[in-house]
């Protein structure tokens, strides 16, 4: 419920940002550090956009009874208002931005290393 929309936002944005940055610098590929920055921004944006889904997921997991997502969402709005869907957006965005930088930065570093190693063989 949360991971698929998150990934649909994060990875195309990440690839697009790398493409635009490389085009701007007139290079074939951005450096791993720039890839990490793109990953951080894309991850943070995806985290912010999917925070309502994360709130629903967490509340479903903590619920003592079985309840549908629609019923849970209606109850949350009735009891806590619409702002509840953005609870924790700041920490979640910062945490996932850091994770995106690390995860995608390491990916870019290893990818660059393997490509340069293969070109020498």
Buried (B, 14 or more C-beta within 10 A) or exposed (E): EBEEBBEEBBBEBBEEBBEEBBEEEEEEBBBBEBBBBBBBBBBBBBBBBBBBBBBBBEBBEEEEEEEEEEEBBEEBEEEEEEEBBEBEBEEBBEBBBEBBBBBBBBBBBEBBEEEEEEEEE
